[in-house]
Amino acid sequence: MVKIARTQAKEQCRKRIRNYF
């Protein structure tokens, strides 16, 4: 459960970075 939550958070961070750039 914890690992899945972390992977989802990383994906969201990447999407946010792409939006900023």
C-alpha positions, 0 to 999 in steps of 0.5 A: 500500500505504501509503495503504491502511494509513493509511486502515485505521488512521484507520477503526480510530481512528474506531471506537475513538472512537465506542466511548469516547463 
